[in-house]
């Protein structure tokens, strides 16, 4: 039954409708509500965990890009060229802020 709840949540079915579907299948109203609530909490926790990983990886890419840029700039003599790793910096920043948004996911979504 939890798979059914997860499928409906993934498809954007409103919580009240999911609970109604469960009641039609013979699930008690309080159990149906509890099942949906549990699934929402589980999904939010998973999203926050994924957000934490994205924040860490994004920060590492961004800081690594800044460090490589700073090191090559410091090693270059006047008039020499140096490497600006803008791709790593921008990619890392985007991934970090995406993870920040995921980490701020509310406990439940109706």
Number of C-alpha atoms within 10 A of each C-alpha: 11 12 9 12 23 18 13 17 19 10 9 12 14 12 18 13 11 22 23 15 16 21 16 11 11 10 16 13 14 10 13 23 18 13 20 22 18 15 17 21 16 14 19 20 18 14 19 21 15 15 23 20 18 23 24 16 17 24 20 17 21 23 16 16 22 16 15 16 17 15 14 15 16 11 11 12 10 8 6 8 11 16 13 17 17 13 12 19 22 15 15 24 20 17 22 24 16 16 23 19 16 22 21 13 15 13 13 15 14 9
